């Protein structure tokens, strides 16, 4: 072994997401022309508040009737016998399985911006009999992350539902809960995701 060999320089993972995971239709969970469609977006930021331009955001959610689309085109609702506000609504409130897929993917641009077009989900029964407020499950991928980060997006204008949500209420304070609350904007909602720093988003261990 050559004792004079230089130390291998440190390297981080990525960027590579745009090479194999770009999906032109990924941000459209539902056709933008669908009645009730909303835009949910923001920026992905690092611990210094700088944009993460090579990241990716994935979302998974129920529709406005509380049902999750399945790969075979069916929809799955809450477990039999469960309670809560996620029971099927009237036909006009149901997402068409042919157009609503529940899953979204958006690469961040140079400014860290991301956006999906979707339908606002219904509340969902929690295992202990409580009701979870409307939310999106979110996975964050970025340079340097060996594993995805998992978080949620709730809606700031669902105050009563958020106050009863067992996940939100398990967080230590209002500041922590605030990192998951998307603020209403014209035509949708906005939430910036902070990977680290003073405003770090709450991430969940799975």
Buried (B, 14 or more C-beta within 10 A) or exposed (E): EEEEEEEEEEEEEBBEBBEEEEEEEBBBBBEEEBEEBBBBBBBBBBEEBEBBBBBBBBBBBBBBBBBBBEEEEEBEBBEEEBEBBBBBBEEEBBBEBEBBBBBBBBBBBEEBBBBBBBBBBBBBBBEEEBBBBBBBBBBBBBBEBEEBBBBBBBBBBBEEBBEBBBBBEEBEEEEBBBBBBBBEEEEBBBBBBBBEEEBBBBBEEE
